[in-house]
Amino acid sequence: MADYGLKGRIAVITGGGRGIGRGIALALAREGANVVIADVLAEQAQKTAREAEAEGVGALAIVADVSDKAQVNRLVEDTIGSFGRVDILINNAGVSPKKDGAKVTVVEMDTDEWERVIGVNLHGSFYCARACAREMVKQGYGKIINMSSLAGRTYSAIPGAHYLASKAAVIGLTRALAGELAPYGINVNAIAPGRIESEMIRDVPSEINELYLQKIPVNRLGTHEDIANTALFLVSDLAGYITGVTVDVNGGSLML
Ligand SMILES: NC(=O)c1ccc[n+]([C@@H]2O[C@H](COP(=O)([O-])OP(=O)(O)OC[C@H]3O[C@@H](n4cnc5c(N)ncnc54)[C@H](O)[C@@H]3O)[C@@H](O)[C@H]2O)c1
């Protein structure tokens, strides 16, 4: 097994209460990192924090809505208050609203819905990156991962325009952050997952997931472990020369 050198590091994982975020949080905890689980779902955040503690690391659950900058600033203040620093940010919280299992089209989308998705997926990533980067710049060390999506890399008919736009914008944000923060010893990369088994995709009719499967060369949906393994590498110093990159983790369904 690779030694990722993450023992004692402090990691904030947004949307860490379930799904991909939980998977990354527990993988980080197994590598010895202390974790702060930020989520709007209090019970789920607590549950992940307890599971992380069982790995022998410090863990804190914080209820925070990433689309609210005051709550994000408090999240980072509480992290510093408890652990003294923040080494790793996993900007993972995201939403992909559907109506009766189908996407909401542009012509039927109301402005509130557009703003909610952009607010969580894009503004939330910016608020969290900004608040953590302020600490990381002082430390001269940091690792940030932004969660994009296959839908941000190419056209997808499954999520709505707000989701596609937000996930493409996260890639631009990643490059901007990577360029600005590189002189301070901070690496910023994005992960673009393909179809990953999670609560988010269980809301979609099974025929659609079947259709997806036919387009995935490795012939399976992705798992939380596929994403967590990528994240472990990117936040380790093994990936110290990688910044501003978007890593496609999609079983070959999009090859760029
Ligand atoms: N599952 C997939 O196939 C897939 C594919 C590509 C990208 N992604 C991205 O990966 C990330 C995680 O997705 P997932 O499948 O685990 O989804 P999920 O819905 O299972 O988990 C998302 C988590 O984020 C939390 N969250 C939502 N809004 C929040 C907010 N405003 N503030 C704080 N927390 C909030 C939720 O409570 C939940 O715990 C998302 O950014 C998603 O867009 C997922």
The ligand as an SDF file (V2000), in Angstrom:
LIG
                    3D

 44 48  0  0  0  0  0  0  0  0999 V2000
  -22.9590   10.3240   -7.9160 N   0  0  0  0  0  0  0  0  0  0  0  0
  -22.5090   10.6420   -9.1220 C   0  0  0  0  0  0  0  0  0  0  0  0
  -22.6850    9.8690  -10.0790 O   0  0  0  0  0  0  0  0  0  0  0  0
  -21.7600   11.9110   -9.3490 C   0  0  0  0  0  0  0  0  0  0  0  0
  -21.1960   12.1110  -10.6160 C   0  0  0  0  0  0  0  0  0  0  0  0
  -20.4810   13.2810  -10.8610 C   0  0  0  0  0  0  0  0  0  0  0  0
  -20.3250   14.2290   -9.8600 C   0  0  0  0  0  0  0  0  0  0  0  0
  -20.8760   14.0060   -8.6340 N   0  0  0  0  0  0  0  0  0  0  0  0
  -20.6500   15.0500   -7.6250 C   0  0  0  0  0  0  0  0  0  0  0  0
  -20.0840   14.4740   -6.4650 O   0  0  0  0  0  0  0  0  0  0  0  0
  -20.5170   15.1980   -5.3100 C   0  0  0  0  0  0  0  0  0  0  0  0
  -21.1430   14.2450   -4.3090 C   0  0  0  0  0  0  0  0  0  0  0  0
  -22.2340   13.5950   -4.9380 O   0  0  0  0  0  0  0  0  0  0  0  0
  -22.9900   12.3420   -4.3040 P   0  0  0  0  0  0  0  0  0  0  0  0
  -23.3710   11.4790   -5.4400 O   0  0  0  0  0  0  0  0  0  0  0  0
  -22.2380   11.7830   -3.1700 O   0  0  0  0  0  0  0  0  0  0  0  0
  -24.3210   13.0870   -3.8060 O   0  0  0  0  0  0  0  0  0  0  0  0
  -25.1990   12.8780   -2.4870 P   0  0  0  0  0  0  0  0  0  0  0  0
  -26.4630   13.6020   -2.7540 O   0  0  0  0  0  0  0  0  0  0  0  0
  -25.2630   11.4380   -2.1230 O   0  0  0  0  0  0  0  0  0  0  0  0
  -24.3570   13.6330   -1.3820 O   0  0  0  0  0  0  0  0  0  0  0  0
  -24.2180   15.0360   -1.3990 C   0  0  0  0  0  0  0  0  0  0  0  0
  -23.9900   15.5090    0.0170 C   0  0  0  0  0  0  0  0  0  0  0  0
  -23.8910   16.9390   -0.0190 O   0  0  0  0  0  0  0  0  0  0  0  0
  -24.7150   17.4700    1.0020 C   0  0  0  0  0  0  0  0  0  0  0  0
  -25.1330   18.8240    0.6460 N   0  0  0  0  0  0  0  0  0  0  0  0
  -26.0570   19.1820   -0.2930 C   0  0  0  0  0  0  0  0  0  0  0  0
  -26.2260   20.5090   -0.3020 N   0  0  0  0  0  0  0  0  0  0  0  0
  -25.3910   21.0050    0.6400 C   0  0  0  0  0  0  0  0  0  0  0  0
  -25.1170   22.3110    1.0990 C   0  0  0  0  0  0  0  0  0  0  0  0
  -25.7580   23.3840    0.5920 N   0  0  0  0  0  0  0  0  0  0  0  0
  -24.2090   22.4830    2.0820 N   0  0  0  0  0  0  0  0  0  0  0  0
  -23.5880   21.4020    2.6170 C   0  0  0  0  0  0  0  0  0  0  0  0
  -23.8130   20.1360    2.2360 N   0  0  0  0  0  0  0  0  0  0  0  0
  -24.7040   19.9460    1.2470 C   0  0  0  0  0  0  0  0  0  0  0  0
  -25.8890   16.5100    1.0950 C   0  0  0  0  0  0  0  0  0  0  0  0
  -26.6020   16.6530    2.3040 O   0  0  0  0  0  0  0  0  0  0  0  0
  -25.1820   15.1790    0.9460 C   0  0  0  0  0  0  0  0  0  0  0  0
  -24.7110   14.6930    2.1810 O   0  0  0  0  0  0  0  0  0  0  0  0
  -21.4790   16.2750   -5.8160 C   0  0  0  0  0  0  0  0  0  0  0  0
  -20.7830   17.4920   -5.9820 O   0  0  0  0  0  0  0  0  0  0  0  0
  -21.9200   15.7260   -7.1640 C   0  0  0  0  0  0  0  0  0  0  0  0
  -22.3380   16.7420   -8.0340 O   0  0  0  0  0  0  0  0  0  0  0  0
  -21.6000   12.8800   -8.3550 C   0  0  0  0  0  0  0  0  0  0  0  0
  1  2  1  0
  2  3  2  0
  2  4  1  0
  4  5  1  0
  4 44  2  0
  5  6  2  0
  6  7  1  0
  7  8  2  0
  8  9  1  0
  8 44  1  0
  9 10  1  0
  9 42  1  0
 10 11  1  0
 11 12  1  0
 11 40  1  0
 12 13  1  0
 13 14  1  0
 14 15  2  0
 14 16  1  0
 14 17  1  0
 17 18  1  0
 18 19  2  0
 18 20  1  0
 18 21  1  0
 21 22  1  0
 22 23  1  0
 23 24  1  0
 23 38  1  0
 24 25  1  0
 25 26  1  0
 25 36  1  0
 26 27  1  0
 26 35  1  0
 27 28  2  0
 28 29  1  0
 29 30  1  0
 29 35  2  0
 30 31  1  0
 30 32  2  0
 32 33  1  0
 33 34  2  0
 34 35  1  0
 36 37  1  0
 36 38  1  0
 38 39  1  0
 40 41  1  0
 40 42  1  0
 42 43  1  0
M  CHG  2   8   1  16  -1
M  END
$$$$
